[in-house]
Amino acid sequence: MTELCPSSFNPSGAVRAGSVGLPCGTSVRIVDLLGNDVKPGEAGELLLRGNAGCIGCWNDPEATARLYEGGWLRTGDLFSRDEDGYLWFQGRLKQIIIRGGSNISPQEVEEALYKHPDVLETGVVGLPDPMFAEVPVAFVSLREGRDVLHDELIAHARTLLADYKVPTRIFFMDELPKGLTGKVDRRRLREVLLANADSIEDGAIVRV
């Protein structure tokens, strides 16, 4: 973040692949939606506090108030912390899917789907639902020559995720849309989803 100095690093000789490392020169909290510190392994918003940071947003006291809470800088990023203090990125808070009051990280669902050998790319977004508020839906592109079935991917996800995190629908695409950085564009996927959701049955395979 440009609002604060670098906040973590992986020590030489103790690198944990996939982790952003240990806090460095910055105080760290990970909190739930009520501002309570979460337990190790649980995801929450990352709050930072240090001596080398911005003092606020230029001529915008409302934005400054949103950025800082009790002296802690709100990153808008979801992280978890393991028993040894290493930090693990779980996604952006704005992209979290809230199903029946339970938070689902799109990245966690995507990582589970990526473990299937036929999956080349995937992106997970939330679909509005009258009962649960939102449910997770996955977009998938397959490796060349592969043709995994919808039910196989659902079954695969169930072996790695809690039931409420398993996608309720899977859309197949030849290629997933990307942003300027080359990452899968979840915002565009959600637009595609909302434009097609009413025209298909739940759990159908759709190529768009």
Phi, psi and omega per residue, in radians:
M1 nan 2.490 3.103
T2 -1.357 -0.239 -3.114
E3 -1.369 -0.234 -3.057
L4 -2.568 2.769 3.116
C5 -1.185 2.884 3.063
P6 -0.896 2.400 -2.908
S7 -2.032 -0.145 -3.128
S8 -2.745 2.800 3.077
F9 -2.745 2.743 3.029
N10 -1.630 2.032 -3.102
P11 -1.094 2.548 3.083
S12 -1.056 2.260 3.128
G13 1.512 -0.076 -3.139
A14 -2.412 0.615 -3.099
V15 -1.255 2.344 3.037
R16 -1.960 1.891 -3.067
A17 -0.987 2.276 3.129
G18 1.658 -0.321 3.109
S19 -1.567 2.668 3.016
V20 -1.562 0.064 2.988
G21 1.724 -2.737 -3.101
L22 -1.786 2.598 3.080
P23 -0.980 2.500 -3.084
C24 -2.385 1.867 3.085
G25 1.201 0.232 -3.090
T26 -2.442 2.389 3.036
S27 -1.379 2.478 -3.034
V28 -2.262 2.391 2.940
R29 -2.297 2.613 3.001
I30 -2.186 2.081 -2.962
V31 -2.209 2.735 3.065
D32 -1.478 -3.023 -3.071
L33 -1.135 -0.342 3.127
L34 -1.657 0.020 3.131
G35 1.519 0.183 3.126
N36 -1.557 2.436 3.108
D37 -1.119 2.365 -3.131
V38 -1.572 2.880 3.135
K39 -1.413 2.778 3.054
P40 -0.945 2.368 -3.127
G41 1.612 -0.312 3.125
E42 -1.599 2.583 -3.124
A43 -1.588 2.543 3.074
G44 -2.874 3.093 -3.134
E45 -1.318 2.389 3.129
L46 -1.441 2.162 3.042
L47 -1.962 2.421 -3.093
L48 -2.214 2.627 3.049
R49 -2.609 2.237 -3.141
G50 -2.735 3.041 -3.098
N51 -1.447 -0.337 -3.092
A52 -1.932 1.437 -3.130
G53 -2.638 2.978 3.126
C54 -1.250 2.752 3.138
I55 -1.710 -0.071 3.114
G56 2.715 -3.110 3.121
C57 -1.621 2.355 -3.025
W58 -1.023 2.066 3.075
N59 0.955 0.554 -3.123
D60 -2.469 1.395 -3.107
P61 -1.101 -0.524 3.120
E62 -1.176 -0.750 3.103
A63 -1.149 -0.638 3.099
T64 -1.101 -0.718 3.126
A65 -1.124 -0.620 3.105
R66 -1.257 -0.593 -3.088
L67 -1.250 -0.704 -3.091
Y68 -1.923 2.469 3.104
E69 -2.410 1.876 -3.123
G70 1.075 0.569 -3.130
G71 1.531 -0.081 3.131
W72 -1.763 2.378 3.104
L73 -1.454 2.170 3.122
R74 -1.502 2.083 -3.067
T75 -1.456 -0.437 -3.016
G76 1.349 0.095 3.141
D77 -1.824 2.493 3.062
L78 -1.656 2.254 3.129
F79 -2.362 2.795 2.893
S80 -2.193 2.855 3.141
R81 -2.308 2.286 -3.118
D82 -1.443 -3.126 -3.064
E83 -1.092 -0.409 -3.127
D84 -1.666 0.040 3.082
G85 1.626 -0.023 3.110
Y86 -1.231 2.477 -3.086
L87 -1.729 2.446 -3.094
W88 -2.267 2.123 -3.127
F89 -1.263 2.308 -3.113
Q90 -2.030 -0.140 3.129
G91 2.329 -3.134 3.115
R92 -1.575 2.444 -3.111
L93 -1.020 -0.672 -3.100
K94 -1.176 -0.351 -3.106
Q95 -1.689 -0.019 -3.140
I96 -1.126 2.391 3.093
I97 -1.665 2.188 -3.130
I98 -1.872 1.847 -3.107
R99 -1.869 1.909 3.115
G100 1.005 0.572 3.141
G101 1.585 -0.107 3.130
S102 -1.782 2.356 -3.121
N103 -1.465 2.376 3.098
I104 -2.184 2.157 3.068
S105 -1.456 2.098 3.086
P106 -0.949 -0.648 -3.105
Q107 -1.110 -0.657 3.132
E108 -1.116 -0.735 3.120
V109 -1.167 -0.727 3.122
E110 -1.076 -0.737 -3.140
E111 -1.082 -0.626 3.101
A112 -1.159 -0.752 -3.136
L113 -1.187 -0.616 3.122
Y114 -1.098 -0.344 -3.137
K115 -1.362 -0.131 3.014
H116 -1.416 2.293 -3.031
P117 -1.123 -0.335 -3.122
D118 -1.521 -0.211 -3.036
V119 -1.516 2.161 3.081
L120 -1.616 -0.874 3.139
E121 -2.431 2.657 3.070
T122 -2.670 2.645 3.047
G123 -2.495 2.420 -3.076
V124 -2.105 2.322 3.131
V125 -2.386 2.955 3.131
G126 -1.683 2.411 3.060
L127 -1.899 2.221 3.084
P128 -0.949 2.388 -3.088
D129 -2.410 2.315 -3.079
P130 -1.163 -0.436 -3.119
M131 -1.633 -0.775 -3.005
F132 -1.852 0.033 -3.058
A133 1.388 -0.940 3.067
E134 -2.580 2.672 2.994
V135 -2.332 2.613 -3.137
P136 -1.355 2.408 3.098
V137 -2.281 2.407 -3.078
A138 -1.962 2.456 2.932
F139 -1.865 2.377 -3.042
V140 -2.400 2.394 2.882
S141 -1.994 2.482 -3.026
L142 -1.780 2.733 3.039
R143 -1.151 2.666 -3.078
E144 -1.009 2.282 3.114
G145 1.466 -0.031 -3.129
R146 -1.719 2.672 -3.096
D147 -2.642 1.033 3.131
V148 -1.179 2.532 -3.125
L149 -1.505 2.717 3.130
H150 -0.927 -0.861 -3.082
D151 -1.129 -0.541 3.102
E152 -1.155 -0.722 3.132
L153 -1.177 -0.683 3.095
I154 -1.078 -0.791 3.138
A155 -1.102 -0.695 3.090
H156 -1.058 -0.799 -3.135
A157 -1.084 -0.627 -3.123
R158 -1.147 -0.446 3.128
T159 -1.324 -0.260 -3.040
L160 -2.078 -0.258 -3.027
L161 -2.225 2.705 2.966
A162 -1.119 2.652 -3.031
D163 -0.940 -0.698 -3.050
Y164 -1.249 -0.231 3.125
K165 -1.634 -0.196 -3.087
V166 -1.241 2.299 3.136
P167 -1.006 2.430 3.090
T168 -1.518 -0.375 3.093
R169 -2.435 2.656 3.032
I170 -2.294 2.190 3.060
F171 -1.814 2.351 3.077
F172 -1.791 2.322 3.121
M173 -2.272 2.603 3.081
D174 -1.122 -0.684 3.109
E175 -2.639 2.341 -3.139
L176 -1.420 2.527 3.129
P177 -1.154 2.548 -3.117
K178 -2.107 2.684 3.009
G179 -1.531 -3.026 -3.091
L180 -1.125 -0.462 -3.129
T181 -1.519 -0.035 -3.132
G182 1.571 -0.017 3.111
K183 -1.446 2.695 3.095
V184 -1.040 2.289 -3.074
D185 -1.549 1.671 -3.123
R186 -1.146 -0.567 3.137
R187 -1.090 -0.762 3.108
R188 -1.152 -0.675 3.116
L189 -1.088 -0.677 3.124
R190 -1.143 -0.654 3.082
E191 -1.084 -0.772 3.102
V192 -1.079 -0.734 -3.129
L193 -1.074 -0.867 -3.094
L194 -1.145 -0.492 3.137
A195 -1.340 -0.337 -3.059
N196 -2.063 -0.190 -2.988
A197 -1.064 -0.635 -3.071
D198 -1.344 -0.215 -3.047
S199 -1.745 0.037 -3.122
I200 -2.297 2.776 3.086
E201 -1.482 2.696 -3.130
D202 -1.028 2.282 3.120
G203 1.484 0.075 -3.108
A204 -1.311 2.715 3.018
I205 -1.612 2.157 -3.082
V206 -2.299 2.267 3.048
R207 -1.847 2.050 -3.078
V208 -2.124 nan nan
